[in-house]
Amino acid sequence: MSKSLQAIRGMNDILPEQTPAWRYLERTFAGLLDSYGYSEIRLPILEFTELFARGIGEGTDVVDKEMYTFLDRNGESLTMRPEGTAGCVRAVLEHGLSGGGQVQKLWYTGPMFRYEKPQKGRYRQFHQIGVEVFNLPGPDIDAELIILTWRLWQKLGMADAVTLQLNTLGSSEARARYRDDLVAYLQDRFDQLDEDSQRRMTTNPLRILDSKVESTQALLVGAPSLHDYLDEESIAHFEGLKARLDAVGLRYEINQKLVRGLDYYCRTAFEWVTDKLGAQGTVCGGGRYDGLVSQFGGKPTPGVGFAMGVERLVLLLETLGVVPAELNRPADLYVCAFGEPAELAALTLAEKLRAAIPGIRLLVNAGAGSFKSQFKKADKSGAQFAMILGDDELANRVVGFKPLRGEGEQQNIAWDALPEHLAACLKQA
């Protein structure tokens, strides 16, 4: 027996009963970004592998273990995007969007791909909404991005369920000095580190700070502190950011072990975390990457951005019970028609109603059927009202109009009066 077809592990279908919450989140965020003056950019899913190797960094978990990479027919190494920032920087450079100091405030959304162990809210194909800003070097834009996400949590009704963690990674020079001292400290305790942290000693030692292994965290208690190595400009930048967050009353926690997982970050790093999904989890994270554009061959260009996981945010919305009930509202009207002449008239009337009442949810019976079968489908649809059109109604240019929920008798309504009558009934329902 042949194996039944099914989705690849960690790559999931988003079913019709799930999509309303997704659309609600995406629509809310798109509207918020528009109000802040951000423009959408749409990026390809496939990029040359070199883009991510150079941008994310050799030795990171993403590049070493998690990317979906293959050779195409021309022998080119291609990768399905594991994140959005590198592709966005590539597009900005390729199309000259940041030339001459032009400020760009961009956002994108779509699927990303990483080969990791699937778990609730974290999958191999996952979706992100990302924001990137170019040519603004100050803490004011860092604050705007964080405040923007804070505003989103308020709009979604989850502000009390997330906490902002904040850190500064300093300049690349300061971080290099810190890295050397951290490695020296950990080298003396190498045998006590967990296996993952031992591997990171030679690839990305700052990631050890973010280890979830308790014994490793215990070793880090006496480790050097990154904040002792910060340059004056980074300190001033961080103080400016905190002052702006304080000014709007946005609460935060300083987490000196917050380093983010990608090599390109500098100065500001932040994450919004929640404990409402079991173990503490990140729902949004980002920071500053002033050296990334020049790393790709462009002129030095300040950059800052963030990304949020759609799956985890939808899961959080559902867990908190703040998905608006009206997202899953049933049809307003189900149209039953008997005989081909009535079906043609019903089709015409349905389109007039859709034009007259924007946003109406109107179902027209398809597949003919008896009076009993059509009314059964009308009731199953959950519609508030049914509209009936047969030979007698057609001859008199009326429709039968019947409430399907609650009390009310069937009435005959003239075709010309139907839009006004239906609108009034829907308003009262």
C-alpha positions in Angstrom: 0.0 0.0 0.0 1.4 3.4 -1.0 2.1 5.9 1.8 -0.7 8.4 2.2 0.2 12.0 1.3 0.8 14.3 4.2 2.6 17.6 4.9 6.3 17.6 5.7 7.0 17.5 9.4 7.1 21.0 10.9 5.4 22.5 7.8 1.8 22.9 8.6 -1.5 23.7 6.9 -3.3 26.7 8.3 -6.9 25.6 8.2 -10.0 27.8 7.5 -11.0 27.9 11.2 -7.4 29.2 12.0 -7.0 31.8 9.3 -9.3 34.5 10.8 -6.9 35.0 13.8 -4.0 35.2 11.4 -5.8 37.8 9.2 -6.7 39.8 12.3 -3.1 39.9 13.5 -1.7 40.8 10.1 -4.4 43.4 9.4 -4.0 45.0 12.8 -0.2 45.2 12.4 -0.4 46.5 8.8 -2.7 49.3 9.9 -0.4 50.2 12.8 2.7 50.3 10.5 0.8 52.5 8.0 -0.1 54.9 10.8 3.7 55.2 11.7 4.7 55.8 8.0 6.3 52.4 7.2 6.1 51.0 3.6 5.8 47.3 2.7 8.5 45.5 0.8 8.0 42.0 -0.6 11.0 39.7 -0.7 11.8 36.4 -2.5 11.8 33.2 -0.5 15.0 32.0 -2.1 18.4 33.8 -1.9 22.0 32.8 -2.7 23.4 30.9 0.3 26.3 33.4 0.6 23.9 36.1 1.6 23.0 34.3 4.8 26.5 33.0 5.5 27.9 36.5 5.3 25.0 38.2 7.0 23.9 35.9 9.8 27.5 34.6 10.4 29.5 31.5 10.0 29.4 29.5 13.2 25.9 30.5 14.2 23.3 27.7 14.7 21.2 29.1 11.9 23.9 28.8 9.3 25.6 25.7 10.6 22.6 23.5 11.4 19.3 25.0 10.4 19.3 26.3 6.8 17.5 24.5 3.9 20.2 24.7 1.3 20.5 23.0 -2.1 22.1 23.3 -5.5 19.9 24.4 -8.4 20.3 23.2 -12.0 23.1 25.7 -12.6 25.0 24.4 -9.6 24.3 27.6 -7.6 23.9 27.1 -3.9 20.5 28.5 -2.9 18.9 28.8 0.5 15.3 29.1 1.6 15.3 32.3 3.8 15.7 31.5 7.5 15.1 35.2 8.4 14.2 38.4 6.7 16.8 41.1 7.5 19.6 39.8 5.2 17.2 39.7 2.2 15.9 43.2 3.0 19.4 44.6 3.2 20.2 42.9 -0.1 17.2 44.5 -1.7 17.9 47.9 -0.3 21.5 47.7 -1.7 20.5 46.2 -5.1 17.9 48.9 -5.8 19.8 51.8 -4.3 17.1 52.5 -1.7 19.6 53.8 0.9 21.9 55.8 -1.3 22.5 59.4 -0.5 21.5 58.9 3.1 17.8 58.2 2.2 15.8 57.1 5.2 13.9 53.8 4.5 11.3 52.5 6.9 10.2 49.1 5.6 8.2 46.1 6.7 7.6 42.6 5.3 5.8 39.4 6.1 6.0 35.8 4.9 7.2 32.3 5.6 10.8 31.5 6.8 12.5 28.1 7.0 14.7 26.5 9.6 15.5 22.9 10.2 14.9 22.6 14.0 12.9 20.3 16.3 9.2 21.2 15.8 7.4 22.2 19.0 4.2 24.0 19.8 4.4 27.5 18.3 7.8 26.8 16.7 8.0 25.0 13.3 10.3 24.4 10.3 8.2 26.6 8.1 7.2 29.6 10.2 6.0 33.0 9.5 7.4 36.4 10.5 6.4 40.0 10.4 9.6 42.1 10.2 10.5 45.8 10.2 13.8 47.4 9.1 14.9 51.0 9.2 17.9 52.4 7.4 20.0 55.6 7.8 18.8 56.7 11.2 21.6 56.2 13.8 20.1 57.6 17.0 18.3 56.0 19.9 15.1 57.8 18.9 14.3 55.3 16.1 15.2 52.4 18.4 12.6 53.7 20.8 10.0 54.2 18.1 10.3 50.6 17.0 9.9 49.3 20.6 7.0 51.7 21.3 5.4 50.5 18.0 5.5 46.9 19.2 4.1 48.0 22.6 1.3 49.7 20.8 0.5 46.5 19.0 0.3 44.5 22.2 -2.2 47.1 23.5 -4.3 46.9 20.3 -4.3 43.1 20.5 -5.2 43.0 24.2 -2.0 41.2 25.3 0.0 44.1 26.9 -0.1 42.4 30.3 1.1 39.1 29.0 4.5 40.3 27.6 7.6 41.8 29.2 10.3 43.9 27.4 13.9 42.8 28.0 16.5 45.3 27.0 20.3 45.3 26.5 23.1 47.0 24.7 25.9 45.0 23.0 28.1 48.0 22.5 30.4 48.6 19.5 32.1 45.8 17.6 35.5 46.8 19.2 34.1 46.7 22.7 32.4 43.4 22.0 35.7 41.9 20.7 37.5 42.9 23.9 34.7 41.4 26.0 34.7 38.2 23.9 38.4 37.6 24.5 38.0 38.0 28.3 34.8 35.9 28.3 36.5 33.1 26.4 39.5 33.2 28.7 37.2 32.9 31.7 35.2 30.0 30.2 38.3 28.2 29.0 39.4 27.6 32.6 35.9 26.0 33.1 35.6 24.3 29.8 35.0 20.8 31.1 32.1 22.1 33.2 30.3 23.6 30.2 27.4 21.7 28.5 28.2 20.3 25.1 26.4 23.0 23.1 28.4 25.7 25.0 31.7 23.9 24.4 31.0 24.0 20.7 30.1 27.7 20.8 33.4 28.6 22.5 35.1 28.6 19.0 32.1 29.8 17.0 29.9 32.3 18.9 30.9 32.4 22.6 28.5 35.3 23.4 25.6 32.9 22.8 26.8 30.9 25.8 25.4 33.8 27.9 21.9 32.8 26.7 22.3 29.1 27.6 19.3 27.5 29.1 21.4 24.9 30.9 21.3 25.7 34.7 24.9 24.4 35.4 26.2 26.7 32.6 24.3 29.6 34.0 25.8 28.9 37.4 29.3 29.1 35.9 28.5 32.5 34.4 27.7 34.1 37.7 31.4 35.2 38.1 32.0 35.9 34.4 33.0 39.3 33.1 30.1 41.7 32.4 29.6 43.1 28.9 28.5 46.4 30.3 32.0 46.9 31.9 33.4 47.0 28.4 31.0 49.5 26.7 32.3 52.5 24.9 31.0 55.9 25.8 29.0 56.3 22.6 27.2 53.1 23.2 26.5 54.0 26.8 25.1 57.4 25.7 22.9 55.7 23.0 21.5 53.2 25.6 20.8 56.0 28.1 19.0 57.9 25.3 16.9 54.9 24.5 15.9 54.3 28.1 15.1 58.0 28.6 12.6 57.8 25.7 11.0 54.6 27.0 10.7 56.1 30.4 9.1 59.2 29.0 6.2 57.2 27.5 5.9 55.0 30.6 7.1 51.8 28.9 8.4 49.4 31.5 11.4 47.2 30.8 14.0 44.8 32.4 17.7 45.1 31.7 19.0 41.7 30.8 22.8 41.8 30.3 22.7 38.2 29.0 20.5 39.1 26.1 22.7 38.9 23.0 20.3 37.7 20.2 21.2 34.8 18.0 22.6 36.5 15.0 26.1 38.0 14.5 25.1 41.3 13.0 23.6 43.0 16.1 25.4 45.9 17.8 24.3 48.3 20.5 20.5 48.0 21.1 19.1 44.5 21.5 15.6 43.7 22.8 13.1 41.0 23.2 9.5 40.8 24.2 9.0 37.6 26.2 6.0 35.8 27.7 5.5 33.1 30.2 1.9 32.4 29.1 2.9 29.7 26.7 4.6 27.5 29.3 8.4 28.1 29.5 9.4 31.7 28.9 9.3 32.3 25.2 10.2 35.2 22.9 7.4 36.6 20.7 9.3 39.5 19.2 13.0 40.4 19.1 15.4 42.8 17.3 18.1 45.4 17.6 20.6 47.5 15.8 22.9 46.3 13.0 24.9 49.3 11.9 27.6 47.2 10.2 25.5 44.9 8.1 25.1 47.0 5.0 28.9 47.6 4.7 29.4 43.9 5.4 27.5 43.3 2.2 29.6 45.8 0.2 27.6 49.0 0.7 28.5 52.2 2.3 28.3 52.4 6.1 24.6 52.6 6.8 22.9 52.5 10.2 20.2 49.9 10.5 17.8 48.7 13.1 14.8 46.3 13.1 12.8 43.5 14.6 10.9 40.4 13.7 8.0 38.7 15.4 6.8 35.1 15.0 3.2 34.9 13.7 2.5 31.4 15.0 3.6 32.2 18.5 1.5 35.4 18.5 -1.6 33.7 17.2 -1.1 31.0 19.9 -0.8 33.7 22.5 -3.9 35.4 21.3 -5.8 32.1 21.5 -4.3 31.2 24.9 -5.3 34.6 26.4 -8.8 34.4 24.8 -8.5 37.8 23.1 -9.3 36.8 19.5 -12.4 38.9 18.7 -15.5 36.7 18.5 -16.8 38.5 15.4 -13.9 37.1 13.4 -15.8 33.8 13.1 -19.2 35.2 12.6 -21.5 33.1 10.4 -23.2 34.3 7.2 -25.8 37.0 7.4 -28.1 35.7 4.6 -28.6 32.4 2.9 -30.3 32.5 -0.5 -32.5 29.6 -1.5 -33.7 29.4 -5.1 -35.9 26.8 -6.8 -35.8 26.3 -10.6 -33.4 27.9 -13.1 -35.3 31.1 -13.6 -35.4 31.7 -9.9 -31.7 30.8 -9.6 -30.8 33.5 -12.2 -32.9 36.1 -10.4 -31.4 35.1 -7.1 -27.9 35.6 -8.5 -28.8 39.1 -9.7 -30.4 40.0 -6.4 -27.4 38.7 -4.4 -25.0 40.9 -6.3 -27.2 43.9 -5.7 -27.3 43.2 -2.0 -23.5 42.8 -1.9 -23.1 46.2 -3.7 -25.7 47.9 -1.4 -24.4 46.5 1.9 -20.6 46.5 2.1 -19.2 43.7 4.3 -22.3 41.5 4.2 -21.7 37.8 4.3 -24.1 36.3 1.8 -24.3 32.7 0.7 -26.2 31.6 -2.4 -27.2 28.0 -2.5 -25.3 26.0 -5.1 -26.2 22.6 -6.4 -30.0 23.1 -6.5 -31.9 20.8 -4.2 -35.4 20.5 -2.7 -37.0 23.0 -0.4 -36.1 20.8 2.6 -32.5 20.2 1.6 -31.8 23.9 0.9 -33.3 25.0 4.2 -31.2 22.4 6.0 -28.1 23.9 4.4 -29.3 27.4 5.3 -29.7 26.4 8.9 -26.3 24.6 9.0 -24.5 27.7 7.6 -25.4 29.6 10.8 -27.0 32.4 8.8 -29.2 34.9 10.5 -31.8 35.0 7.7 -32.9 33.1 4.7 -34.2 34.5 1.4 -36.5 32.3 -0.7 -37.1 32.7 -4.4 -39.4 30.3 -6.3 -41.9 30.6 -9.2 -44.5 32.5 -7.2 -42.0 35.0 -5.8 -40.5 35.4 -9.2 -43.9 36.2 -10.8 -44.7 38.8 -8.1 -41.1 40.3 -7.9 -40.9 39.5 -4.1 -38.8 37.3 -2.0 -39.6 35.3 1.1 -37.6 36.6 4.0 -37.3 34.4 7.0 -35.4 34.7 10.3 -33.4 31.6 11.1 -32.4 32.5 14.6 -34.9 33.5 17.3 -38.5 34.5 16.7 -40.1 36.1 13.6 -42.4 35.1 10.8 -41.6 34.8 7.1 -42.5 38.0 5.1 -42.7 38.8 1.5 -40.4 41.7 0.6 -40.4 43.6 -2.7 -37.2 43.4 -4.6 -36.6 47.1 -4.6 -37.1 47.3 -0.8 -34.9 44.3 -0.1 -31.5 46.1 0.6 -33.1 48.6 3.0 -35.1 45.8 4.8 -32.1 43.5 5.1 -29.8 46.3 6.4 -32.3 47.2 9.1 -32.7 43.6 10.1 -28.9 43.1 10.3 -28.6 46.2 12.5 -31.1 44.8 14.9 -29.7 41.3 15.0 
